[in-house]
Amino acid sequence: MTAAVTIENMKKADVTVLTIAKRVGEFRKRQRLSLDQLADRAGISKGALFALESGKGNPSIALLCQTASALRVSVSDLMDES
């Protein structure tokens, strides 16, 4: 059974994307990495990383996994709002 697309579910997705954006930036800055350094470490483009940190679009699972691995955290850590 698939979940219905509702305004509430869309809002939750937007909040999750913004949480991920914030957390990626926090982890990157805590590790004193530039956008270029993290993008290189993750094997992604600087543009993709910038979009992720800006909360633009819907990041793929692969992008989240690559970024989390490069930051040495879990994908769950990127989604944690605390």
N, C-alpha and C positions, 0 to 999 in steps of 0.2 A: 504494500500500500504506500503510495507516495503522499508526501505532505503537500497540502494546498498552499499555494503562494498567497500569502496575506500581507497586508500592510504591516502588521505586527512582526511577522517573520522577516520582512524586508528591513525594518528598522533594526532588528536584532543583528542582522547581517552587517548593516552599516556600522553599528556600534562595535562589532567584532573586528571589522577592517580597521577602524580608527584605533582600537585597542592594540592591534598588531602593529600598526604604524608607530604608535607611541612607544611600545615596548622595544621594537627593533632599534629605534633611535636611542632609547635609554641604554640598552645593552652595548650598542656601538660606541656611544660616548664614554660609558663606564670603562670600556676596554681601550679607549683612546685610539680608535680606528677612524680613519677618514672614509668617506663614501668610496673612494677609489680602492682603498686597502680592503674593505669588506667585500666589495664587488669582486675584486680579484680573488680573494680567499674563497668566496662562494661560487665562483665560476659563472657569474651573471654579469649583465651589463650595468654600468653605473646608472643608466636611465631606468632600468627595471628596479634597481634598489631605491632610487629617488622616488619613483612612483609608489613603491611599497611604503616607504617612510612618510610619504605625503598622504597616504590613505586613498590613493586614486585607484579605481578599478577593483577587480576581484582577483587577488593573487592565487596562482595555482598551488596545488599541494606540493608540486615539485619545487617551486620557488620558495615556499615556506620551509620545506625540508632542507634545501641547500643553504638558505640563510641561517636557519637555526643551527645547522651543523657547523657553519663557519663561525658562528658566535659561541659555539660549544654550549648550547642550551637545547632544550627540547622544544618542539612546536607548541606543546602545552604551555611552556613558559612564556612564549610569545603571545598567547591568548589569555593569560592570567591578568585580570584587572587590578590586582592588588599592588 
